[in-house]
Amino acid sequence: MSVLVGSIVMLGMLVIVPLGLGLVQDPALDRVRRLWPLFAVPGAVSLWLPRGDAATALALCYAAGTLLLASHAPRRLARLRSARPAEAAVLTALVTPSVAALALVAERFGHELFGFELGILALTVPHFHFAGFAGFAAALVCRAQDGPAGRFAALSVPLGTLLVLVGYFTGERTELAGAVVLTAGMWTVALLTWRTVRVAGPDRVTRLLLAVSAGVLAATMVLALSWALGEATGLPHPTLTWMAATHGLGNALGFALCALLARRRLQDLTRTEGTTA
């Protein structure tokens, strides 16, 4: 499982985060996006080293990058002064990689942070990369379809992510509540994405990417909900290894990567049409 989880985290560090930053279209983030490989590459290398000083030092380098990214959240909030759901989702996405990096540093050092086992810390890293960065997809859906459903999808990301984080310290039932909120929100994202697929505007490749992201997201969130329900109630549920191989891998490749690539293509198409006009 460690190889699979490491590969998923590498995808998040090296591809998903910079791709998502490019979609925000905020000039204030351009410098962070250009510098990101300087932080992400050491972080990715740290995943494959034995726990110890070298791995910890490289993980700290990545943590510095995530803190730089997180520092833009209050600046953006002060600059835009917007309480729109899409903005809440974007701000969440800017902050959550730093939570993942904190878990990574502790796990690479071999320290059971807040009493959590090293295996749980290792799984926290991909969770807060991808659960948080789902905020970008939700924000983009909200901007494209600014109705009640889009706003709910965007708000579900900060609320659900916060509940899951609080549940780490308070118990499985709070985590279950977070999973319910995130699942409802991500199903809404999948539904709204599927509506976009049916619009004639996007090209065939973009429609395929959107369709895959919607279908995979709908399925993987069922797994997330079943796991959280099982943890809270004692009912049979998938193992963590099975969740990493299905929910984790599916969300990384099928949802996050496909969704952000599709949104990038839609953004490029809109920019091209505007230039032509």
N, C-alpha and C positions, 0 to 999 in steps of 0.2 A: 504493500500500500504506500510506503514512503516514496517509492519511485513515481507512482501515479500522482500523488499529492504534490511532490516536487515539480513535476511537469506542468500540472495545472497552475501552480503558483508562478512558475516562470512565465507562462502565457499571460497571466495577469500583470506581472511586473513589466515585461518587455513589450507587450502588444496592446492589451486591453486599456491600461491606464493612459498611455500616450495617444492611442486612437480616440479614446473618450475625450481627452483634453482638447484635441483638435476640433471636436464637434461642438464644444461650448462656444466657440467663436468669441473669446474674450482676449483682447490684446494683452491684458495684464498677465495672462497665463502663458504667453508665447515663450518667455524666457525660461519658465519652469519646464515647458515641453522640450525646448532645445537642450536643456541641461539634464533631462531625465535619464538618458542612458548612463551618465556618470554615476548615478545612484542605483539604477536598476540592475546594471551588469554585476557590480559587486554583490548586490542582494541575491541575484540568481546564482552566482558562484557559491555563496554561503550555504545554499540548500544542499550542495553535494559534498561538502566537507564534513569530517567528523565533528561532533560537538566539541567546542573548546574556544580558545582565545582567537584563533584565526577566523573561524566561522562567525564568532560574535562581532569581531571588528568589522567584517564585511557587512553583516546585518545592521550594525550601527550606521554604516554609511548609507544604507538604504533608508533607515529610519530618519536620517537627516533630510533626505529628499522628501519623504512623506510629510515631515513637519513643515518643510518649506511650502509644500502644496497646501497643507491644512491652514497655514497662516493667511492664505488668500481668501479663505471663507469669511472671516470677519471683515476683511477689507472690501470684499465684494458686497457683503451685506450693507456696510456703511455707505458704499458708493451708490448702489442701486436702490437701497431702502425699499425693497420689494418683499411683500409677504405672499407672493403668488406661489401656488403649489409647485410649479415647475422650478422656481428658485429654491424652494426647500429641498427638493430632490437633488438639485445640483450641489447645494452646500453640503448635503449629506455625503455625496460622492467624493467631494474634496477632502472630507475629514476621515472617512472610514479607512483608507489605506494606512493611516497612522496607527489605528487600533491594531490592524494586521501586523504592522511593523513592530509594535511593542511585543506582541505575542511571539513574533519571529526571533527577536533579540533574546527574549527569555528562553525560548526553546533551544536556540543554538548555543546558549551558555549552559544549558542543562539545569536551569532554575525553574522550579515549579511555582510560577508567578501566581499570587493569591491562592495558592494551594491547588491549582489545576495541574493535572498530570501532563507530562510532556506530549503525549499523544493528542490530548485535547487542545493544547496550545498549537500544535502543528496543524490541526484541522481548522483552528480559528483563523489562521493566516489566509487560506483561500476563501473562507466564508466571508470575511470582511472586505476582501478584494472584490468579490463578485456580487455579494448581496448589496454592498454599498454602491458599487458602480452600476447596478441595475437602475440606480437613480438617474443616470444619464439617459438610458433608454426610456424610462418613464417620463422624464422631463421633455424629451423630444416628441414623444407621443402626445403629451399634454399641449405642447406648443402647436403641433400639427392639428390636433382635434381638441380645441379648447372648450370642452363641454364638461358636464358633471362627471362623466366616466373618466375622462382624461385627468381631471383635477384629483379625483379619488385615487387613481393609479399613482400619480406623483406623490401625494401625501402619504400613501401607504408605505413608501420606502423609508422615510425618516422615522415614522411611527413604528413600523414593524421592526426595523433594525434596532431602534432604541429598546424596544421591549425584549428582543432577543438578548441584547447586551445586559440589560438589567436582570433577565432571567438566569444568566450565568451565575449571579450572586444570590438571587432570591429563591430560585427553585424552578422545576420543570414546568409548572403551570403557567408561569409568566412567559417562559420560552414558547409554550404552546400558543399563548395569546399572540405573541409576536409572529409565530409561524402562520396562524390563521389570518392575521392582517396582511402579511407579506403574500400569502397564497392568493387571497382575494384580490389584492392589488395586481399581482403578476398575471393572474387569469384575465383581469381587465386589460392589462397591457397586451396579452396574447389576442384577445378579442378585437381590440382596436387595431392591432397590427394586421390581423387577418382582413379587416375591412379595407386597409390600405392595399393589400394584395389584390383585391377585387377592383380597385380603381385602374383605369386604363393607362394612367400616366407613367408609372414606373416601367422600365424595360424588363425583359424576361429574367435576366440574372438577378436584378434587384428584387423582383417579385418572388423568385425562388428563395433568396436569402431571407426575406421577410416571412415567407411561409414556413421555412424550416425553423426560424427562431420562435415563431408563434406556437407551432406544434410541439417542439421540444420543451418550451417553457411550460406549456399546459401539463405535460406529462411529468416533468421533473418536480413541479411543485406539489403534485399528488404524493410523490415520495417524501418530500420534506414534511408535509402535513402528517403523513402516516408515521414517520419517525418521531416527530414531536409528540403526537398523540400516544404512541407506545411508551415513550419515556415518561410521560406524565401520568399514565394510567396503568402501566404494566402489561398492556396488551401486546401480542406479538408484533414485531416491527423489524425492518431491515437492520442488519449490522452496520457498523461504521464503515467497514471495508466495502460492503455492498453499496452504501450510500456514496462513497467516494467514486466508485466505478460507474455509478449510474447518475445520480443527482449531480455530483460534482463535475464529472466529465461532460455530461449533457449540458449543464448550464454554461460551462466554460466554452465549449466548441459550438454546440448547437444553438444556444441562446445568445450569449454575450458577443462572441466573435461575429456570428452571422448578423445579429441585429445592428451592431456598430458599423460593420462593413456596408450593410444596406443603407443605413442612415448617412454614411459618408457618400455613397453613390447618389442618394437623393439630394444631398446638400450640393454636390458637384453639379448635378443636373440643374438645380435651381439657379446656381451661380452662372452656369453657361447660358441658360435661357435669359437671365437678366442682362448678361453682357451682350448677347445677340440683339435683344430688344433695344 
